[in-house]
Amino acid sequence: MATEIKNASSLKLQFNKGLGPNGKAVMGSKTFSNLKESSSADDILEVANAIGNLQKHDLYDVVKIDYTSIS
């Protein structure tokens, strides 16, 4: 029987950097590792918005990435 072990999560912020020469949206991202396991979705979103406000480009999306090891 397989066993799942939860590992530290990451936070990925995606930014809209405007339009490229071909007229398509250009996106950029920043990833922050080792989120606290006890962090709620509201806490993560609050921090993401605070970081987003410090950036040059507009915050487009906030993604929480959960990692799980299976053995």
N, C-alpha and C positions, 0 to 999 in steps of 0.2 A: 504494500500500500504506500502511495506517495505521501510525502510530508512537505508541507509548505512552511517556509520561514520568511517572515516579513523583514525586509531590509529598509534602510533609511530612504525616505522619499526625496524628490527634487521639485523645485519650482521653476517653471519655464515661463518667461515673460516674452510675448511676441509684440513687436512694434511695427507700425506702418511707417515706412520711410518715404512714401510718396510714389510717384509714377516713374518707371524706368523709360529708357529711350524708345522701347517698343509699345509704350502705353499701358503696360501691365503693372500692377502694384508690386512694389519691392518691400519685402518683409525682412526684419532682422529679429534676433532673439538673444536673450541672456538667460543663463541657467544658474540656479543657486542650489547647491547640494546640501544634504543632511538636515532636512526639516525635522523639527521636534515631533515625535510621535503623538504628543498630547495636543498639538496645534489643531484648532478647529478650522473649518472652511472659512468662517467669518474672520478669524485671525489672519489666515493666509491671504485672503482677499484684501484686508486692510493694509497689510505690509506691502503687497503687490502694488496697490494703488499709490501708496506713499513713495515707493521706489519709482513707479511710473511717472509721478509728478516731478521727479528730479531729472528725468531724461529729456533729451532734445526732441525725440519723436513721440508721437501719440501711442499710448498703450492700446493694442488691438485685442489681445487675448491673454488669459491667465490659465496655465495648465499645471495641474499637480500630477507628477509622475510617480506612481507607486511601484517599487521593485519587490519581487518575491522570488526566493530561491526554492526550487523544487528538487527533492532528492528521494 
